[in-house]
Each structure stands twice: as C-alpha cells, then as structure tokens.
Amino acid sequence: MLRTIVRAVVLGGALCLGQASLAADFTGKTVSFIIPFAAGGGSDVWGRFNAQFLAKHLPGHPNVLIRNVPGGGSISGANFFAANARPDGLTIFGTGGSTQFPYLLGLQTVKYEYRDWRIVLAAPTGGVTYVARSLGVSSLADVQKLRGQKLFYASQGVTSLDLVPLLAFRMLGIDVQFVTGFPGRSEGLLAFEKGETNVDFQTSAAYIRSAAPLVKNGAATALFSWGVLDEKGNLIRDPNFPDLPNFAEAYEQINGKPPAGIEWEALRAFLLAGFPAQKLIVLPKDTADDVLEAYRAAVRAMLRDPEYLAKRDAYIGEYEQVTDSEAETLYKSAIDISPVARAWVRDMLAREYGVNFDK
C-alpha cells in the first residue's frame, strides 16, 4: 500500500515535469557525491547503490564517485559541501538523520542551511535496535532484564542520529552508557561484534546486510524497529521487519499504555526526521533549474529501471525513494520540530550529557 501510493505521486510528478528542457549535459564529467560518513555504513551503502544509476541516467553518463567525508556526526561533510560545492551539478550531497539533527537542535558547529539546498531525492529508511543475547534477553518480553545491567552503546554523539535510541532507551527506563567518538554506525557494529558494546542499532540497509546474521545465529536479539509512516502520518510496522513491533508498539507492550507526553513528542519529532525522510540527495544553493531537472529526470528513470528494481531491496530495503513534489514534502517534514519539544531536548542534553549549545 505505502509503495503504491508513493509511486503514484512520483509518476504524477513525472507527468508535470516531463516536458521540461534538459539543457544540462555531463558528458566527460565526474560528479563528486559527498557522503558525510565513513565507508561501509548504511549511508555509504545507500549512496554507492544510487550513484551507479545516477551515472547511468544523467545526460552524458558522467562518472559519479563517492567521496566519504566523515566527522562530527556528519557535520564536517555537510559544512564542507555548503562551503565548497559549486552550483554546476558536479557536486551532490547525501544527508542523513545525523545531518538533520544538529540543524534542528541549533548547534553552533552547523554552518549549513537546509533551506538553501535544492532537493533531488528523498529516501525513507528504517532501523532496528538489538542487544547481545548474552544479556539474557531472547525477545522483547525479556526487556525488563536489561534494567540494572551494564549496557554500552557505541555512539557517533548524542546530537547525531543516535539521539533517537538515546530518547527511546530513556523512555523505556533502560540505562545505557553512550560511548561517544565513533565515526559511524559501521564502527558501532564492529564494536558490538567484538563484545565491546552490548546494545546497538543499525539503519535498515546495514542491518539487513550485516546485523541480521548476528540475530539469525543467536549472537543478538532484535527488540524493535523504528517503524514507518502510513499515508495518514501514523506510525506503523516497517515492511522490512513485519515481525518486529515499531517503537510505539514496543513501548505499549512493555508499559501497558501508548507513549505520551513531552518526551514522546520530542522522540517522535526526531524519529520522523531521522527515518521517514532520513536520507536526501541535494544540490547546492543557486543550482540552475535545468541542472536540478536533469537530476530529477535521472531519478525518475532510475525508479523505473529494471536493474534498479531487481537490486533495490537487497541494498536499501523495501522503501520507495521519491523525487519532485514528494521529495519536497518529505524534506520539509525532516526539519520540523515544535519549539517546546526542541527546548526540552536541548535542556536534557545540556543537563545530562554536557552538550554546550553556545559553542
């Protein structure tokens, strides 16, 4: 149902924009696709998968090469793009939830402005939280056993995408020590595999490829997914993980009532920014309309490409990437949070994690 609805929007956008002139030509050119994370993580997998089809469908068939610029929970790569990318279509940027969160929180280290960028593609994603089976947890029903145990999570930082599991664990009453300084989720997975941590979360692409085997062989227990949105904006189960409850379901199963209150309002805002519109491909400010349309036309062609359709689920999960007006809508939802929820999160992070929002 979700995929059908989104595809209809995409095709509708194609009909509206299909007559636009494609003056842009990338013959003999190389496009630098900046990914603000280390190689091997979910965003890197997503970027490399899409890069090959952009190269195939952009006019002139340019080389599209991934450039990993990790650091600062993705702030370094975003700042680099904002400061250096020219509006000629030869540099594109792949955002993640860790790029949106510092912007939403108003961190001083953020030197980029989302509203300046021109949106090519929006990619919903999901994720799964899991724990080491050695903790004695074999299903969500055993989650109470986590309370009182020493729990460690390898984090890129509490203002990165890891803010979602931080708020989730807090709501569940589970005390998890966030060990910060990891450059990406792939390093977090490696720490989990080595036994250095015992709680982890991976976005869907990385989970399917690298973490799900740990669950299958009994080394880990999957607890819940973050869920996806239906057409009415309700949180529902992720189609990639139909046997796992979404977070709201998990909370209700554990506590006997649905989540509510300011803590849930804050978590839900960051969950939406981090997953239904987690990954965006953008062009820099002042990019010409013909260049933007060339990219959007390439995405529309990609979404119909039989090779893309055959490989998509294995690399990025069962999520419908979108362009045109649907991408614009998801983009706007990704940077929206109520002032009350924003203030609550900032206060909590400053008080409990020493985040200094003034530097």
TORZA-911455 format. One record per residue: z, y, x of N, C-alpha, C in turn; residue in one letter. Coordinates in steps of 0.001 Angstrom, whole numbers, padded with zeros to 6 digits, always signed. Atoms other than C-alpha are relative to their C-alpha. Example, Ala and Ser with C-alpha at 12.3 -4.5 7.8 and 13.67 -1.06 7.14 Angstrom:
% residues 2
+000000-001190+000890+007800-004500+012300+000000+001200+000900A/-000060-001190-000820+007140-001060+013670+000730+001090-000770S/
//
This chain:
% residues 359
+000000-001207+000828+000000+000000+000000+000000+001253+000859M/-000087-001172-000861+001016+002503+002682-001292+000205+000777L/+001218-000126-000793-002035+001755+004805-001167+000445-000872R/+001095-000375+000895-004398+002049+001822+000047+001474-000336T/-000141-001402+000366-003010+005437+000832-000409+000903+001155I/+000309-000841-001147-003256+006867+004323-001475-000038+000321V/+001429+000099-000291-006778+005538+004829-000806+000861-000963R/+000708-000829+000970-007874+007294+001638+000052+001462+000407A/-000116-001378-000454-006561+010578+002996-000903+000261+001185V/+000841-000159-001188-008320+010041+006295-001465+000112-000377V/+001397-000031+000395-011643+009298+004650-000322+001266-000764L/+000205-001255+000697-011193+012302+002390-000196+001139+000972G/+000154-001012-001027-010718+014465+005467-001348-000087+000670G/+001296+000180-000646-013836+012974+006975-001124+000587-000840A/+001022-000545+000867-015869+013940+003930-000023+001514+000066L/-000082-001452-000038-014600+017516+004140-000539+000557+001302C/+000321-000550-001305-015244+017897+007856-001264-000600+000599L/+001113+000742-000580-018197+015582+008339-001222+000845+000305G/+001186-000822-000208-020743+018416+008185+000157+000994+001143Q/-000226-000970-001059-019145+020424+010989-000899-000301+001208A/+000848+000154-001176-021305+021017+014019+000832-000411+001209S/-000695+000471-001184-020226+019121+017132-000701+000552+001232L/+000638-000628-001147-021251+021554+019859+000595-000484+001309A/-000664+000429-001232-018755+020167+022350-000699-001229+000582A/+000635+001126-000692-020216+017785+024942+000779-000253+001286D/-000825+000334-001156-018132+015955+027563-000739-000894+001003F/+000789+000818-000912-020974+014308+029453+000385+000290+001452T/-000346-000146-001408-019941+013670+033056+001383+000555+000263G/-001322-000588-000140-016433+014992+032416+001094-001079+000036K/-001185+000849+000034-012977+013486+032864+001089+000734-000773T/-001089-000553+000805-010254+014098+030290+001321-000549+000521V/-001345+000392-000425-006662+014051+031509+000896-000093-001234S/-000856+000257+001167-004394+012505+028844+001432-000100+000519F/-001352-000052-000539-000845+013524+029737+000963-000736-000929I/-001067+000719+000692+001889+011098+028683+001305+000352+000717I/-001193-000502-000690+005363+012557+029401+001082-001050+000217P/-000913+001114-000224+006950+009166+030067-000550-000871+001118F/+000421+000919-001051+006843+006520+032771-000957-001057-000551A/+000915+001068+000394+004205+003805+032696+000777-001210-000491A/-000575+001248+000465+004989+000660+030724+000763+000074-001297G/-000734-000148+001249+006904+002071+027770-000916+000078-001203G/+000774-000019+001234+005821+002329+024150-001016+001116-000057G/+000935-001120+000029+004234+005767+024520-001155-000212+000957S/+001058+000287-000965+002300+004659+027585-000976-001034-000556D/+000855+001019+000628+001000+001552+025772-000875+000644-001070V/+000729-000698+001063+000018+003717+022799-001092+000894+000578W/+000966-000913-000584-001702+006300+024982-001184-000721+000618G/+001081+000727-000658-003700+003793+027005-000906-000691-001019R/+000814+000640+001034-004828+001983+023870-000943+001008-000630F/+000842-001003+000646-006093+005170+022234-001001+000625+000962N/+000877-000658-000977-007611+006552+025442-001366-000677+000082A/+001273+000708-000136-010263+003835+025625-000946+000289-001165Q/+000862-000262+001159-011501+004615+022109-000399+001468-000091F/+000426-001387-000093-011488+008369+022605-001173+000111+000965L/+001105-000006-000952-013682+007780+025660-001279-000540-000640A/+001151+000635+000640-015972+005614+023543-000659+000905-001023K/+000535-000729+001146-016351+008068+020656-000112+001506+000193H/+000218-001416-000256-016124+011561+022150-001452+000222+000433L/+001381-000260-000402-019562+013170+022632-000129+000067+001519P/+000199+000044-001437-020809+012415+026116+000784-001099+000683G/-000761+001153-000509-018391+009489+026568+000693+000298+001335H/-000687-000328-001255-016092+011077+029176+000970-001101+000402P/-001147+000810-000401-013562+009172+031233+001245+000643-000584N/-001279-000500+000502-010152+009516+029577+001092-000737+000766V/-000948+000605-000916-007477+008890+032169+001425+000421-000319L/-001407-000280+000266-003743+008611+031526+000631+000609+001246I/-000795-000596-001074-001552+010873+033649+001461-000001-000459R/-001410+000078+000345+002141+009941+033429+000763+001112+000713N/-000816-001085-000546+004423+012975+033897+001401-000138-000593V/-001331+000218+000564+007943+011635+033209+001004+001032+000493P/-001075-000883-000432+011183+013569+033471+000538+000831-001141G/-000628-000847+001006+013679+015412+031317-000143-000527-001405G/+000169+000548+001339+013233+013008+028423-001286+000433-000661G/+001358-000429+000383+009576+014178+028173-000181+001509+000041S/+000120-001456-000064+010346+017908+028519-000879+000415+001174I/+000773-000372-001185+008816+018010+032009-001500-000068-000276S/+001416+000149+000295+005460+016697+030825-000492+001012-001014G/+000382-000976+001024+005410+018964+027765-000086+001407+000584A/+000042-001308-000652+006256+022036+029844-001222+000118+000912N/+001172-000002-000883+003555+021069+032347-001274+000239-000802F/+001181-000155+000848+000965+020762+029588-000099+001430-000515F/+000013-001347+000571+001967+024066+027981-000375+001050+001038A/+000238-000994-001047+001786+025896+031311-001366-000127+000661A/+001176+000243-000831-001341+024332+032800-001279-000388-000738N/+001201+000486+000687-003712+022926+030160-000902+001156-000417A/+000981-000997+000419-006869+024953+029637-000594-000408-001357R/+000525+000300+001334-008448+025207+026167-001444-000473+000015P/+001380+000467-000138-011606+023375+027265-000176-001443-000460D/+000084+001373+000478-010797+019948+025814+000146-001040+001074G/-000084+000955-001101-010327+018356+029230+001438-000423+000312L/-001385+000427-000123-006547+018053+028927+000583-000143-001396T/-000667+000245+001273-004784+016473+025963+001400-000515+000290I/-001407+000343-000200-001130+015673+025448+000457-000942-001103F/-000572+000931+000962+000647+012774+023772+001498+000210-000124G/-001428-000275+000179+004008+013798+022352+000737-001254-000441T/-000857+001046+000540+006914+011588+021396+001186+000646-000676G/-001189-000547+000625+010132+011971+019478+000863+000748+000997G/-000791-000660-001035+011803+012895+022760-000554+001374+000343S/+000575-001327-000191+009433+015866+022914+000386+000908-001160T/-000343-000781+001179+010188+016987+019369+001486+000354-000056Q/-001435-000215+000173+013970+016635+019552+000528+001223+000755F/-000497-001199-000693+014693+019206+022300-000508+001287-000630P/+000559-001159+000699+012402+021599+020453+000805+000292-001265Y/-000788-000176+001213+014289+021028+017189+001409+000506+000312L/-001363-000383-000375+017616+021448+018976+000070+001374+000653L/+000006-001313-000620+016544+024670+020652+000495+000010+001431G/-000448+000047-001389+017185+023589+024239-000703+001081+000832L/+000552-001065-000830+016682+026343+026803-001054-000503+000977Q/+000974+000560-000941+014710+023986+029056-001382-000177-000629T/+001280+000141+000692+011960+023792+026423-000815+001281+000183V/+000893-001135-000231+009097+026078+027445-001305-000156-000776K/+001197+000233+000793+006583+024805+024898+000256+000362-001451Y/-000081-000381+001408+005861+025917+021351-000946-000883-000811E/+000815+000930+000786+004703+023231+018945-001022+000725-000862Y/+000900-000685+000931+003124+025759+016607-001233+000570+000692R/+001178-000456-000746+000715+026806+019378-001063-001081+000124D/+000902+001097-000301-000841+023374+019666-000896-000343-001187W/+000953+000404+001033-003829+022032+017738+000028-001522-000107R/-000284+001415+000221-003308+018611+016211-001287-000806-000149I/+001128+000924+000062-005834+015842+016833+000354-001236-000810V/-000374+001290+000582-003949+012740+015712+001516-000072-000143L/-001419+000306+000173-000573+011739+014310+000150-001502-000162A/-000178+001450-000017+000744+008229+014835+001427-000367-000406A/-001320+000523+000368+003665+006875+012839+000337-001215+000847P/-000441+001205-000687+005688+004270+014607+001361-000387-000548T/-001324+000454+000411+008920+002372+014186+000777-000419+001214G/-000795+000482-001102+011528+000721+016284+001071-000950-000485G/-001007+001006+000323+014141-001999+016384+001176+000142+000959V/-001221+000015-000797+017744-001953+017584+000493-001437+000110T/-000438+001374-000229+019071-005144+019130+001142+000007+001006Y/-001145+000125-000897+022122-006363+021058-000064-001340+000712V/-000054+001262-000740+022833-009070+023605+000726-001057-000834A/-000613+001089+000764+023609-012399+021940+001373-000371+000581R/-001280+000301-000644+026480-012781+024435+001169+000752-000620S/-001065-000745+000680+028410-010248+022335+000544-000750-001203L/-000467+000802+001119+028817-012931+019680-000576+000395-001337G/+000646-000472+001224+026527-011278+017155-001310-000751-000173V/+001216+000771+000249+023909-013581+015665-000824+000571-001148S/+000712-000661+001092+022931-011368+012704+000737+001287-000343S/-000637-001241+000425+023725-008051+011048+001375-000262-000618L/-001283+000323+000631+026548-009801+009195+001148-000044+001008A/-001028+000078-001037+028395-010087+012518+000256+001330+000682D/-000041-001266-000724+028113-006411+013407+001419+000507+000221V/-001389-000434-000185+031854-005857+012948+000560-000479+001336Q/-000479+000533-001279+032349-007955+016090-000287+000954+001166K/+000314-000937-001063+030838-005118+018110+001106+001032+000196L/-001057-001007-000085+033764-002855+017351+001102-000498+000932R/-001035+000365-000963+036256-002863+020185-000534-000609+001283G/+000592+000545-001212+033836-004384+022701-000563+001133+000873Q/+000602-000966-000911+032490-002579+025766-001515-000080-000137K/+001424-000026+000298+028972-001573+024799-000666+001098+000828L/+000702-000932-000873+026452+000103+027089-001475+000073-000396F/+001380-000268+000402+023066+001655+026340-000656+000857+001072Y/+000736-000759-001016+020529+002854+028923-000801+001105-000676A/+000548-001133+000752+019528+006328+027780-000779+000969+000870S/+000726-001092-000639+016983+008968+028678+000763+001314-000112Q/-000772-001215+000238+019545+011532+027498+000291+000148-001472G/-000437-000053+001398+021388+012337+024311-000792+000985-000844V/+000867-000877+000780+018883+015016+023291-001428-000536-000080T/+001312+000650+000060+015919+012630+023659-000088-000819-001295S/+000129+000894+001149+014702+010047+021132+001255-000846-000189L/-001242+000768+000075+017967+008271+021925+001038+000656-000900D/-000909-000633+000954+019666+010773+019635+000066-000787-001306L/-000006+000780+001244+018642+008551+016700+000964-001180+000090V/-001008+001059-000080+020510+005430+017884+001413+000528+000218P/-001336-000572-000186+023392+007641+019005+000630+000337-001348L/-000517-000357+001322+023797+009036+015481+000204-001234-000865L/-000117+001221+000797+023225+005580+013975+001257-000781+000377A/-001197+000722-000435+025915+003893+016074+001258+000735-000458F/-001143-000811+000431+028270+006748+015264+000294-000227-001479R/-000193+000223+001432+027694+006308+011523+000550-001395-000290M/-000460+001377+000199+028322+002562+011850+001391-000249+000592L/-001319+000160-000589+031591+003162+013682+000016-000865+001246G/+000125+000815-001214+030347+001430+016855+000023+000928+001212I/-000161-000846-001176+031464+002997+020131-000864-000531+001136D/+000947+000403-001039+028549+002750+022566-000014+001058+001088V/+000077-000927-001123+028630+004321+026020-001457+000183+000400Q/+001366-000317-000377+025330+006048+026737-000041+000310+001495F/+000169-000191-001435+024439+005690+030416-001302+000761+000193V/+001190-000848-000035+022024+008572+030945-000670-000018+001371T/+000737-000106-001252+019420+009231+033608-001173-000951+000126G/+001148+000906-000040+016875+006532+032762-001260+000767-000398F/+001194-000793+000276+013319+007949+032823-000764-000398-001251P/+000742+000431+001179+012008+005910+029895+000611-001234-000611G/-000529+001172+000697+012627+003120+027418-000344-001291+000751R/+000333+001216-000747+010878+000609+029685+001078-000311+001020S/-001104+000203-000919+013622+001141+032268+001259-000443-000747E/-001118+000447+000812+016155+000733+029469-000091-001480-000330G/+000207+001416+000272+014644-002621+028580+000297-000847+001235L/-000262+000726-001242+014780-003704+032210+001499-000111+000254L/-001457+000036-000176+018480-002781+032393+000632-001006-000956A/-000499+000968+000977+019077-004837+029242-000277-001420+000478F/+000371+001334-000473+017217-007821+030676+000856-000432+001187E/-000835+000315-001163+019308-007620+033872+001474-000171-000360K/-001390+000101+000402+022532-007586+031857+000830+001219+000362G/-000723-001222-000339+023432-004074+032992+000415+000768-001247E/-000370-000552+001299+023486-002956+029345-000050-001134-001014T/-000005+001055+001018+024017-004914+026137-000406+000485-001386N/+000537-000564+001240+022642-002611+023424-001292+000715+000360V/+001261-000661-000318+019052-001403+023305-000802+000236-001265D/+000972-000250+001062+016300-000045+021114-001341+000243+000667F/+001351-000255-000482+012546-000047+021645-000882+000394-001183Q/+000986-000299+001031+009740+001560+019688-000866-001243-000216T/+000637+001234+000463+007534-000944+017907-000936-000636+001013S/+000974+000576-000933+004765-001340+020487+000697-000739+001128A/-000715+000638-001104+007181-002086+023315+000864-001152-000492A/-000835+001074+000538+009450-004165+021098-000835-001262-000237Y/+000846+001145+000321+006628-006407+019889-000449-000717+001270I/+000540+000587-001219+005267-006926+023394+001074-000535+000938R/-000948+000316-001065+008445-007102+025460+001400-000396-000438S/-001378+000286+000413+011704-007245+023493+000097-001131-001012A/-000040+001071+000995+010847-009580+020608+000133-001385+000638A/-000209+001304-000640+010548-012518+023049+001464-000265+000366P/-001427+000181-000302+014197-011920+024010+000757-000467-001239L/-000612+000438+001261+015163-012302+020356-000405-001438-000300V/+000501+001338+000296+012989-015377+019988+000666-001069+000851K/-000600+001023-000871+014529-017143+022979+001532+000001-000038N/-001440+000037+000193+018082-016345+021885+000815+000877+000917G/-000735-000892-000894+018969-013742+024505+000490+001257-000710A/-000353-001223+000721+019188-010925+021950-000013-000253-001499A/-000029+000051+001462+019868-010351+018258-000495+001329-000551T/+000505-001206+000643+017817-007838+016261+000895+000344-001186A/-000900-000429+001069+020004-005796+013896-000728+000681-001151L/+000697-000743+001053+017759-003365+012012-001164+000764+000621F/+001068-000903-000416+014601-001318+012186+000347+001390-000528S/-000242-001350+000518+014440+002404+011586-000646+000192-001354W/+000673-000130+001289+012099+001942+008622-001171+000954+000059G/+001137-000909+000142+009057+003879+007434+000117+000704-001342V/+000000-000727+001258+008338+006307+004615-001098-000506-000919L/+001055+000285+000963+006503+005409+001440-000630+001316-000444D/+000737-001199+000392+004199+007843-000350+000872+001035-000693E/-000924-000932+000647+007192+009409-002152+001068+000528+000955K/-000972-000465-000969+009131+010034+001036+001264-000817+000069G/-001170+000871-000043+011555+007153+000552-000043-000894+001231N/-000088+000886-001146+012755+005115+003500-000084-001444-000475L/+000195+001389+000396+011525+001531+003157-000081-000868+001257I/+000075+000915-001144+011278-001544+005371-001305+000184+000764R/+001163-000083-000865+008920-001428+008280-000854-001252-000219D/+000849+001173+000248+005917-003701+007512-000134-000924+001203P/+000038+000850-001183+006024-004957+011100+001205-000934+000078N/-001250+000751-000091+009572-006252+010609+000591-000186-001397F/-000427+000097+001406+009862-007229+006935+001319-000740-000191P/-001260+000737+000134+012850-009493+007587+001208+000806+000467D/-001093-000841-000467+014897-006676+009103+000246+001147-000975L/-000267-001164+000848+016670-004079+006952-000295+001284+000755P/+000056-001297-000657+015920-000438+007634+001428+000501+000184N/-001364-000421-000319+018880+001598+008841+000830+000264-001244F/-000763-000305+001211+019884+002821+005389+000465-001280-000692A/-000392+001298+000574+019879-000767+004096+001104-000646+000820E/-001013+000587-000874+021863-001928+007114+001348+000673-000214A/-001241-000734+000231+024440+000795+006578+000654-000440-001310Y/-000545+000388+001307+024822-000152+002914+000536-001430+000022E/-000490+001373-000105+025145-003856+003749+001352-000062+000702Q/-001233+000010-000781+027918-003096+006222+001141+000701-000731I/-001041-000849+000583+029773-000424+004231+000118-000088-001513N/-000094+000150+001449+029040-001351+000626-000400+001225-000788G/+000468-001211+000677+027586+002067-000190-001118+000617+000831K/+001102-000598-000762+024467+004022+000781+000501+001135+000882P/-000416-001103-000873+024674+006580+003599-000104+001334-000722P/-000023-001325+000617+025501+010152+002589+000750+000950+000911A/-000745-000993-000753+026924+013392+003941-000824+000657+001095G/+000704-000782-001004+026022+015793+006727-000473-000870+001158I/+000393+000867-001101+025932+013031+009332-001303-000733-000332E/+001223+000672+000419+023280+011171+007337-001150+000993-000112W/+001046-001015+000079+021364+014394+006672-000587+000280+001383E/+000463-000249-001362+021206+015015+010409-000780-001196+000539A/+000690+001199-000488+020292+011419+011267-001362-000147-000654L/+001273+000165+000695+017589+011315+008615-001043+000999+000514R/+000946-001003-000505+016008+014549+009920-000588-000433+001338A/+000502+000413-001312+015772+013222+013466-000738-001328-000079F/+000720+001256+000186+014727+009775+012285-001433+000278-000447L/+001343-000328+000468+011776+011320+010432-000820+000640+001116L/+000717-000647-001104+010857+013498+013414-000328-000999+001103A/+000169+000938-001092+011193+010547+015741-000893-001172-000285G/+000743+001226+000291+009293+007855+013872-001199+000191-000929F/+001207-000147+000821+007012+008634+010863-001062+000906+000621P/+000974-000848-000703+005413+011370+012975+000385+000088+001465A/-000544-000030-001353+006677+010363+016365-001008+000401+001052Q/+000982-000216-001061+003502+010441+018398-001156+000843-000520K/+001095-000891+000343+000953+013227+018270-000903+000149+001209L/+000923-000434-001050-002163+013933+020295-000383+001431-000327I/+000252-001417+000244-002585+017679+020686-000880+000581+001099V/+000760-000826-000923-004883+020161+022338+000750+001315+000198L/-000751-001235-000251-003622+023409+023890-000401+001156-000901P/+000240-001238+000725-003437+026803+022293-001366+000580+000367K/+001299-000678-000169-006771+028627+021853-001172-000946+000199D/+001130+000934-000049-008863+025436+021910-000979+000341-001119T/+001018-000386+000972-012133+026201+020130-000125-001030-001117A/+000130+000871+001166-012822+024767+016689-000946-001164+000252D/+000963+001086-000213-015830+022770+017892+000595-001105+000873D/-000652+001002-000836-013714+021033+020528+000998-000802-000825V/-000938+000692+000879-010989+020229+018005-000734-000957-000924L/+000752+000858+000911-013567+018859+015590-000620-001186+000715E/+000534+001127-000766-015151+016734+018324+001064-001079+000166A/-001092+000961-000142-011781+015101+018911+000334-000663-001327Y/-000331+000590+001298-011041+014634+015223-001101-000945-000476R/+001108+000900+000351-014500+013147+014668+000089-001293+000797A/-000169+001205-000820-013840+010756+017551+001108-000885-000569A/-001082+000779+000607-010581+009714+015892-000476-000675-001283V/+000513+000608+001238-012309+009159+012556-000888-001195+000313R/+000854+001125-000413-014899+006978+014305+000846-001147+000544A/-000893+001018-000552-012133+005137+016166+000659-000803-001109M/-000713+000678+001083-010308+004340+012928-000889-000973-000768L/+000948+000911+000649-013469+002603+011656-000573-001030+000972R/+000569+000840-001049-014296+000859+014943+000530-001432-000140D/-000466+001387+000150-014164-002954+014506+000865-000477+001166P/-000802+000405-001161-012826-003392+018034+001412+000581-000096E/-001304-000638+000189-010024-000903+017362+000802-000733-001069Y/-000692+000663+001100-009163-002590+014071+000486-001395+000391L/-000369+001352-000418-009082-006015+015708+001188+000007+000960A/-001024-000028-001043-006749-004930+018517+001234+000819-000374K/-001049-000987+000290-004585-002275+016846+001385-000598-000150R/-001327+000506+000313-001725-004366+015512+000709-000564+001221D/-000606+000599-001186-001165-006136+018821+000530+001057+000962A/-000386-001029-000962-000820-002846+020704+000903+001071-000598Y/-000788-001109+000556+000627-000256+018324+000679-000363-001310I/-000665+000408+001224+001847-002268+015345-000816+000342-001239G/+000698-000185+001264+000878-002091+011713+000263+001395-000565E/-000170-001394+000419+000783+001685+011450-001364+000657-000044Y/+001281-000674+000177-002068+003842+010237+000019+001344+000715E/+000145-001292-000651-002908+006609+012696-000915+000877-000852Q/+000737-000899+000886-004302+009690+010963-000435+001245+000749V/+000487-001261-000556-006182+012895+011681-000185+000987-001147T/+000304-001015+001003-007307+016031+009800+001260+000451-000749D/-001105-000590+000752-005031+017266+006986+001240-000879-000004S/-001163+000879-000007-002797+014184+007009+000773+000145+001311E/-000674-000231-001281-002054+014721+010687+000745+001327-000017A/-000666-001300+000099-001241+018355+009967+001296-000116-000797E/-001187+000163+000836+001205+017319+007239+001118-000714+000753T/-001017+000725-000752+003000+014794+009423+000551+000852+001142L/-000432-000887-001085+003116+017273+012274+001042+001003-000496Y/-000945-000988+000523+004859+019851+010103+001339-000632-000343K/-001253+000678+000330+007434+017314+008910+000785-000371+001250S/-000656+000425-001234+008183+016380+012522+000837+001090+000628A/-000761-001090-000613+009580+019805+013371+000784+000767-001059I/-000730-000616+001104+011609+020465+010207+001411-000573-000065D/-001389+000404+000141+015410+020342+010041+000762+001151-000634I/-000760-001059+000646+017880+022240+007887+000904+000685+001014S/-000892-000707-000929+019917+024924+009677+001396-000617+000065P/-001342+000593+000026+023148+023213+008579+000036-001273+000836V/+000036+001247-000761+022156+019817+009988-000209+000280+001485A/+000250-000358-001399+020851+021410+013178+001280+000497+000655R/-001248-000532-000552+024110+023300+013699+001028-001111+000196A/-000964+001100-000116+026163+020149+013072-000305-000854+001226W/+000378+000826-001146+024205+018138+015648+000286+000734+001306V/-000256-000773-001212+024387+020900+018249+001497+000040+000319R/-001447-000060-000210+028145+021228+017763+000543-001344+000474D/-000462+001325-000385+028692+017461+018007-000398-000327+001430M/+000468+000308-001354+026585+017133+021157+000726+000847+001043L/-000729-000861-000931+028309+020087+022798+001436-000480+000167A/-001418+000382-000017+031793+018860+021888+000223-001373+000621R/-000247+001386-000408+031411+015131+022566-000786-000437+001223E/+000838+000427-001127+028677+014959+025220-000234+001103+001023Y/+000082-001073-000984+028997+018277+027019-001359+000647+000124G/+001317-000633-000059+025490+019459+026170+000179+001521-000061V/-000071-001451-000057+025172+023111+027126-001304+000586-000515N/+001210-000522+000614+022706+024794+024826-000342+001414+000492F/+000220-001357-000501+022968+028087+026713-000680+000044+001361D/+000639-000011-001320+021310+026963+029931-001368-000655-000061K/
//
